[in-house]
Amino acid sequence: MGHIVCAVDCSGSIGQAELNQFAGEIMDLASIAKSKVTGVYHDTEVAHVQTWTQTDGPLKLTPHGGGGTDHCPTFDWIEKNAPDAVCVVAFTDMYSRFPDRCSRPTLWACTSDVDEVPFGRMVKIQ
């Protein structure tokens, strides 16, 4: 499928249980799509970047950040640093500030009960 960028919300409202769930979803996505995945860890800024493929073994997400949440710097980072990305999957509880749009197809993998996303599509994860 190509290079997938995953925005990983590491704000204070996301705990290790959510990060473990995000890691499982990312591993499933990478194995189905047979893709390289770049994880962009963030709260109000990009705090860490990690590239992973299914041949790297189990993915463990370690929190980087822990403050509030702002997706704008993350999507700016993606635009500048991942020109080959075919899509973005944002793992979040949606308690954030958002950019107006993204030039790539975007899927919001959401842990909260929101009904709308700023752009793209949403899937709720439990």
C-alpha positions as CSV (number, residue, x, y, z in Angstrom):
1,M,0.0,0.0,0.0
2,G,2.9,2.4,0.7
3,H,4.1,4.5,3.6
4,I,1.5,5.1,6.3
5,V,1.9,7.9,8.9
6,C,0.3,7.3,12.3
7,A,-0.2,10.4,14.5
8,V,-0.1,9.0,18.1
9,D,-1.7,11.3,20.7
10,C,0.4,11.2,23.8
11,S,-1.4,13.9,25.7
12,G,-2.2,13.6,29.4
13,S,-5.6,12.1,28.7
14,I,-4.1,9.0,26.9
15,G,-2.7,6.3,29.2
16,Q,-0.7,3.2,28.6
17,A,-3.8,1.1,28.0
18,E,-4.8,3.3,25.1
19,L,-1.2,3.3,23.8
20,N,-1.2,-0.5,23.9
21,Q,-4.4,-0.6,22.0
22,F,-3.0,1.9,19.4
23,A,0.1,-0.3,19.0
24,G,-2.1,-3.4,18.3
25,E,-4.1,-1.5,15.7
26,I,-0.9,-0.2,14.0
27,M,0.6,-3.7,13.9
28,D,-2.6,-5.0,12.3
29,L,-2.6,-2.2,9.8
30,A,1.0,-2.7,8.8
31,S,0.6,-6.4,8.4
32,I,-2.5,-6.1,6.3
33,A,-1.1,-3.3,4.1
34,K,2.5,-4.7,4.2
35,S,3.6,-1.1,4.8
36,K,6.2,0.9,6.5
37,V,4.6,2.9,9.3
38,T,6.0,6.1,10.8
39,G,4.6,6.9,14.2
40,V,4.6,10.6,15.1
41,Y,4.2,10.9,18.9
42,H,2.8,14.2,20.0
43,D,0.9,16.3,22.5
44,T,1.1,20.0,21.7
45,E,4.2,19.4,19.6
46,V,6.0,16.5,17.9
47,A,7.9,14.8,20.7
48,H,9.3,11.7,18.9
49,V,9.2,9.9,15.6
50,Q,9.6,6.1,15.1
51,T,9.5,4.0,11.9
52,W,8.3,0.4,12.1
53,T,7.6,-2.5,9.8
54,Q,6.1,-5.8,10.6
55,T,9.5,-7.5,10.4
56,D,10.7,-5.4,13.4
57,G,8.6,-7.5,15.8
58,P,6.0,-6.4,18.3
59,L,5.5,-2.6,18.5
60,K,5.5,-1.1,21.9
61,L,4.4,2.5,22.1
62,T,6.1,4.5,24.8
63,P,4.6,7.9,25.7
64,H,6.4,11.0,24.7
65,G,4.8,14.3,25.8
66,G,2.0,14.2,28.2
67,G,0.6,17.8,28.1
68,G,-2.4,19.1,26.2
69,T,-3.2,18.2,22.6
70,D,-2.7,20.0,19.3
71,H,-2.8,18.1,16.1
72,C,-1.6,21.2,14.0
73,P,2.1,20.7,14.6
74,T,1.8,17.0,13.8
75,F,0.1,17.6,10.5
76,D,2.7,20.3,9.7
77,W,5.4,17.8,10.4
78,I,3.8,15.2,8.1
79,E,3.5,17.7,5.2
80,K,7.2,18.7,5.5
81,N,8.8,15.3,6.4
82,A,6.7,12.5,4.9
83,P,6.1,13.5,1.2
84,D,5.7,9.8,0.3
85,A,3.0,9.1,2.9
86,V,-0.1,7.6,1.2
87,C,-2.4,8.3,4.2
88,V,-2.6,9.4,7.8
89,V,-4.1,7.4,10.7
90,A,-4.5,9.6,13.8
91,F,-5.0,7.7,17.1
92,T,-6.6,10.1,19.6
93,D,-9.4,10.8,22.0
94,M,-10.2,13.9,19.8
95,Y,-9.8,16.4,22.7
96,S,-7.5,18.6,20.6
97,R,-7.0,21.5,18.3
98,F,-7.0,20.5,14.6
99,P,-5.8,21.9,11.3
100,D,-8.3,22.8,8.7
101,R,-7.4,19.9,6.4
102,C,-4.7,17.5,5.3
103,S,-3.5,16.8,1.7
104,R,-3.6,13.1,2.4
105,P,-6.5,10.8,3.1
106,T,-7.0,10.8,6.9
107,L,-8.6,8.3,9.2
108,W,-9.3,9.3,12.8
109,A,-9.1,6.2,15.2
110,C,-11.0,7.6,18.1
111,T,-11.4,6.4,21.7
112,S,-14.1,8.9,22.7
113,D,-17.8,9.4,21.9
114,V,-17.4,12.2,19.4
115,D,-19.6,12.2,16.4
116,E,-17.7,14.5,14.0
117,V,-14.1,14.9,12.8
118,P,-12.6,18.0,11.3
119,F,-11.9,16.2,8.0
120,G,-11.4,12.7,6.7
121,R,-13.2,9.7,8.2
122,M,-13.6,8.3,11.7
123,V,-13.6,4.9,13.2
124,K,-14.2,4.4,16.9
125,I,-12.0,2.0,18.7
126,Q,-12.7,0.4,22.1
